[in-house]
Amino acid sequence: MLKKIINNNISIYMVLVLLSLSACIAQKEDTSKAKNNKPSTSTTKKTTEHKTIKSVISFEELVQKYGSQEAALQHIMTLEMVILDFYTDWCPPCKRLAPMLVAASKLITDVTFVKINAETFAKISQQFSIRHYPTLICLRNGVKIDIVKNLSSESELISDIKRAFNLSEKIV
């Protein structure tokens, strides 16, 4: 009789363990489904990154992301169309150009706009032989194709960018 009670208790214990495991598995599946319905942090980051690339980003952000100036510059060189805006904090024309670049970046989304503080990143400025501020360097697939200086208006900036990259009027 004792043997029968022990066997029943073991059977009940096994059933309880199985039910508990089933509940844990179901809860884990529900959590996985909930995670799949929400964008993961990597998806959100890609979306944010994509939006950032389609606006004006700072070279400093790229250095932080890629770990060094060289790695950030190497990444820039892999992009199809890039405008490098070499500026300084004390330069009045640079300050006037900043909102025009933001507006241009929203209109010409095929081009990546990168602001580089010429004093903070003097080594990069020297690599591009920057002597005046602001200076815009146009790169296509890592090759310098044009230099734009002395901009006075947003329309002139947009026109010069489209000319440099041979972009159609449909973009704007």
N, C-alpha and C positions, 0 to 999 in steps of 0.2 A: 504494500500500500504506500509506504514511504517512497518507494521508487517511482510510483505512478505520480505522486504529488510533486516530486522533484522534476520529473519529466514535463509535467504540466507547467510548472513554474519556469522551467527553461524555455519551453515553447512560448509562454507568455512574454518572457524577457526578450526572446528573439523577435517576436512580433513588434514589441515596443521599440526595439533597436531599429528594425526595418522601417517602421513608421517615422521614427525620428530622422533617419537618413533620408527618407523620401521627402519629408518636409524641408530639410536642409537643401536638397537638390532643387526642389521647386522654388525655394526662395532665391537660390543662386541664379536659376534660369530667369526669374522675374527681374532680378537686378541686372542681368546681362541684357535683357530686352530693353529695360529702361535706359541703360547706357547707350544701346544702339540707336534708340530714338532721339537721344540728345546728341548734339555734335560733340565729338571728343575734343580734348584740348588741342590735339594736333590739327584737327580739321579747322577749329576756330583760329588757331595760330596761322595756318595757311591762308585762310580768308583774310585775316588781319594783315598778314604779310603781303598778300596780293594787293590789297587796298593801299598799303603803304608804298609799295613799289609803283603804283599808278599815281602817286602824288610825289611831293618832294621829301626825300629822306636825307638824314644827315649821315655823313661819312662816319661820324662817331658811333652812330647806332650800328652800322655795318662792322666797324672794328670790334665792338662789343659782341656782336653776333658771331663773327668769324674768328675772333681771338687775337688778331693782329692787323696792322695796317696792310701788310703784304697780302694776307689772305683776303681781306676786304677788297683790295684793289684787284686781286686775281679774280674774285667773284664778279666784280664790275666788268672786267674784260671779257667775261663769257656772255654778257647780255648783248642782245642784238643792237639796240639803239639807246645811247646814254648821253645825257647832258651833264657834265661836271661843272658846277657853279663854284668857282674859287672866289671866296669873299673874305673880308675881315669885319670884325665887330665895330670898328671905328669908322668905316668907310660909308659916307652918306649915299653915294650911288648904289652901293651894295644893299643898303636898307631900302632904297626905292625899288630895287629890282626884286626883292624877296616876294612881295605880293603878286608881282607880274609873273614870276615863275610858278607860283601856286596856281594861278589862273590858267597859265599855259599847260601845266601838267594835267589839269582837269579836262582841257580841250583836246590835247594831243596825248592820248592814253597809250599809244604804241611806244612812246619814249619814256625811259626811266630817268628821273631827275634826281641828282645827288648833290647836296651842298657840302662843300669841303672848306673848313676854316683854314685859310692859307697859313696863318700863324701857328695854330695848333698842330697842323700837319705839314710843316715846312718841308719835310723830306718828299712828300707827294707833290707839293707845289714845285719843288725843284725838278722833279722828274718830268713835269709838264712845262718847265721853263716859264712859270707864271711870274710876271713882273708888274702887272697892273691889275687893279681890282675895280669892279668885278670882271672876271674873264670866264667865258663859257667855252668849254671844250666839248665838241661833238664827237662821239665815238660810235663807230658802227663795227660790231663784232670785234671790239678791242683795238681798232685802228682809228687814229685821229683823222677825221675827215674835214674838220673846220674849226675855226676859232671865231667867237663872236665877242665883240667889245663895243663899248660906247652905245648902249641901248637907251633910247629915250622914251619908248612907249611899248605898251603891251602888244599892240598890233604889229609893231616893228619886230618885237621879239618872236611872236608867232610866225611871222613871215620869214624871218631868218632861220628859224628852226625847220620849218617846212622846206625851205630852199636847201638847207644843209643836208637833210635826210631825203630829199626828193620825194616829199609826201604830197599827196593829192589834196585838192581843196575840200574834198568830202570829209576829211577828218575834223575840220573845225566847223 
